């Protein structure tokens, strides 16, 4: 089958590569912006010009070698970074769907052009007012709240890591789904104010207290949830997960989405997040813990675009994010995201266009 006519592709494409294995938390000098020759798509492949990609602190786990198999292979020096991206198909190796001109998402961010199998692309609904909003983690939040935790109206929800890419959507969505009280944790008073004013939270509990990191966190959480917690969406692990299990009501459901306490531990390798839990309490209280993977909940990813579009149009949902312009700024933005500088998702704009947040 003959190749599909396409606009001339550039001779080269830039990408962000891992320059060396980080020692501790990664720094900008651990990465490099490199140029590679552009290759034509083979049969069954497409070329996507990336418009936006998202930066995730959880990327640190790919710089280590975990003791068990994970969905993504570890990154080695010289390899480009990966992450969710949104872009336009600009060429195809044959009469492949999605066709050139289609807006898609995929997981080869951190580069200007991605060449990948067509089946690895997801065509996107054009209903959202901003292409970058397709990088929202709302579908994952929906899977955690509905598919795993089974949130019921009037229940109390606690989100560990409530100001990040997933947490900033989870608080809003819990409110939209009828939660009676929504509590989240965060690392600063500025973020706490944003959470309660704009992200659907009734109260934000600071991660650090007079006792240092996580000191007396359990006490502060119990004060914020005097009637206990029914649903937990945990993005952190560690002391916050332990405190949540100790505050959980009988029959509480805990959705384990992330493990930032381990992934962002400067003394660790980012590939483990051990914590000690009182399993006797969990048994007696009939508390369930379950890991969340979007792969297990396709219904949430199917329902989310229409729900999100309606919520944005009606003013009931927002897409909290920080927009960074240009690939050169991405390594430092990753460092700053790991340091907790931002609220919501961190999106790199490869087109340089400005848009309201």
N, C-alpha and C positions, 0 to 999 in steps of 0.2 A: 504494500500500500504506500503511496507516495506521501511525502512529508506535507503537512499543512502549511500553506504560505503564512508567513509571519513577518512582522517588522524586523528590520535588521537588529540583531543583538549586539551589545557592546563587545569589544575584544576581551575585556577583563571585567572582573567583579571583585569588590572588596568584601572582607569578612573579618570578624574579630576571632582571633585564635588564642588558645592557651599557650603562652610563651614558655612557661615553666610551672612545675608543680608548686602551688602556694605552700608556704610554711605558716600555719595558723590561718587566720582569716585572709582571704585574697585581697591584694592591693592592685591598683591600676597597672603597676609595672609587671605584674604577672601575666599581662595580656598584651597582644599586639594587633594592630589593624594591618592586615596584609592583603595583597592583591594576587588573585589567581586567574589563569586563563579561563575565558568563558568556553563552555562546551555545549555543543548542540544536543538537544534531547534525543534519546533513542526511542524506538517504538515503545509506546505505553508510558512515556515520560512527558512531563510538562516543565516549562520554565515559568517561574513566578517572580515577578518583580515585587519585592517586599515594600510595602508602604509603612508598616508599623511592626514592631515586635515588643514583647513584654520582657521585663527584667524581673527575675524571681530570686530572692535570697536562698531558696531551696536548691538553687543550682550548685551550691557548694558541695552537696553530697556527691556530685559527679566528679569532683576532683579527688575523691578517695576511692578505695577499693573495699566495698562492703563485704561482710562475711557471708552474705547470701545474695541470691540473684534478685536484681531490681529491674523494673521495666526498661530503663535506659542504661546502656553500657557506660562505664567510667570514661572520662575524657583524658587523653594523653597530650603531652606537649606537642604542639604543631597542629592539633586538630581544632576546627572551628567550634565555637560554642553552639548550643542548641536552645530553643525555646519557642513558644507559640508566636506565630506571626500572622499578619493579614496582608494580602497582596493581590495583584491581578495576574492571571495567567496571560503571558505574552507570546508563548510559542508552545507547540505540541509536536511530538515526534511522528504522530499519525493522526487519524481522525478520532482523537481521544476526547472523552468527556472527563473533566470540564474543558470546554473550548476556550480559545483565546478570548479575552475580554471578560471572563468570569471572575468575580471577586471570591477568594477562597481563604481558608485558614489552614495552617499546617504547622509542623514543629521544627522547621529549619529556619529559625530566626537568626539574628546576629550576622546577617549577610545581606548584600544588596539584591542578589538574584539567587534563587534556590532551584536546583534541578532535581526532581524527585518523581517517583512513580505517581501517576495520576490518581491512583486509588488511595494515596496518602493525603490527598487534599479534600477538604470539606467545603462545598459551595455554600455561600452565605446568603442569608435573607437580606435584601436591600432595605428592609423596613427601618432599621436603626438610623437615626439622624447623623451619626458619626461613625465612620469606619472603625476607628479605634475602640469604640464601645464593644466590638466583637471580642475584644481581649478581656472583657470582664470575667471574673471568676464566679459570676452569679449562678451558673448551671451547677457548679460544684457545691456551692452553698445550698442550692435547692435539693441536690441529691442527699446532702448531709441531714438537712432538716426534715425532709419528707420521706426519702427512700430508706434512710437508716434510723433516724431518731423518731420518725412518726409523730412530729409535733402536733399537739392538739390545742385548740383554742383555750386561752386562759392560763397556759402553763408558763413556768419561769424558765428562761433560757440563759445559759452562761456561755459566752464565746471567749475562749482563751486566745488572745491575740486579735482583739477586736478592731484594730485600726489598719490592718494590712490589706492586701489585695482581696483575700477571701473574707476576712472578718468584716471589712467595711461594707460588703454586700450582705453578709449573713445577718447583721443587726437589722438592716432595712427589711430584708425578706422575712425575718422572724416576726417583725411588727406587722407586715402586710398579711402574713398567714394567721394572725390573731393571737400571738403570744401575749400573755398577761403582763409579764415583766421581762425586760431584756437587759442583761448585765454583760459587760465586756471588760477585759483587762487590757492595759496598755502601759507604756513606759514613761509617759510624760503628762504633765498637767495640760499642755497645749493640745495634745492628741485627745485627752479625756474630754476637753471642752468641745472639740469637733465631734466626737462620738455622740455626746448627749444633745448637741445642738442640731446636727445634720444627719446623723447616721442611724437614728432610730433607737438609740440606747437610753434606758432610764437612768443608769448609773455606770460609771467607769471606775474600775478598781486599779490603782497603780500597782505595777509589778514590784517596785521597790519601796520599802518603808524604812523606818529608823534602824531596823536590824540589818540593812544592807539588801543585796539582791534577793528577792523573794522572802525576805524576813517578815514574819507575821502575815504573810499573804493569806493564809487560811483564815485568820481572824478577820481580816478586812473583807474577805469574800463572804463570810458568815454574816457580817454586819450588813452587807449589801443585799443579802438574800436570807432574811430572818426566817422565812417560811420554807427554806430549802430550794433545791434546784431539780427540775424535772428533765431538762434536756441540756446536754453539753455538746458544743462543737469545739473540739480541741485542736488548735493549730500549733501548740507549743510543747506539751508534754512536761516532764520534770515536776517541779514543786507545784506548778499550777494544776496539773492533772491530778496530783495527789490531793490537793486541797478541794478540787471539784468532787472527787469521790467521797471525801469526808463530809461534804455539804449536800450530797445527793439525797433526794427523797427515795423512799421505797419505790421500786419499779422504774427508776430513772434510766434514761438511755444516753450513752456517751458515744458520739461519733468522732472517731480519731481521723483527723484530716492531715495534720502535719506534726512535725517534731522539731520545731525551731530551737528549743532549748539545747538539743544536741547538735543540730545542723549549724548553729551559730556559736558554738562553744569554741573559743579561741584555743583552748587547751586540748581539744579533741580533734578528730579527723572529719567530723561532719557526717559520718556514716552510721552513727548509733546514737540512741537517746534513752539510756537505761533509767528506770525509776522504780522505787519500791512502793507497792500498793498493798493495803490490807485486804487480802482476798477473802478473809472471813467476813469482813464487813460487806463486801460486794455480794457474797453468797446470801447472807442473812437479809440484806436489803433488796435482793433480787435486781441488782444493778447490772446492766449489760454494757459491754464495750465492744465496738466493732470498727474495724478500719474501713475507710471510705475510698473507693476508686471510681472515677467517672465511668470507667469501662463497664462497671456493674449496673449502671443506672442510665441507660440510653434514653429512658423516658424523660429524665430531667433535661437532657441536652436537646431533646426534641421540643419540649414544652417551653424552655427558657426564652428563645428569641421572641416569640409572640408576647409572653408575659413581660419581658423586659421592655419591649417596644411600647406596650400599653402603659406600663408603669412610668416610663420616661415622658410619654405624651401627657399623662395625667398629673405629673409632678409627684407621684408616690415613690418613685425610685430615682436614684442618680447613679452616675458612674464616677466615683471618687478616684482621681488619678493625678499623677504628676507627669507632664509631658516634657521629655528631653529631646532636643533637636540635634540630630547628627550622630553617626556611628562613633566618631572619635570621643564623644562624651559618655558613651555607654559603660566602659570599664569603671570610671569613677562613680557613675550612678549606681553601679552594682555594689561598690564598696559602701556608698552612702545608704543604699537600701538595707544592706546587712547591718549597718549601724543604727537603723531605725529612724532615719531622717524623715521619711515620707509617710503620708497618709494615703491609703488606697494603693492601686496598682501603679507601677512605674513603666511608662510606655515611651519607647524611642521612636521618634518621627523621622523617617528617612527621606521624606519629601520636603521637610522644612516648612510645611504649612502650619499656621497657627489656627487653633480652634478653641472655643470656650470649654472649660472643664466642667 
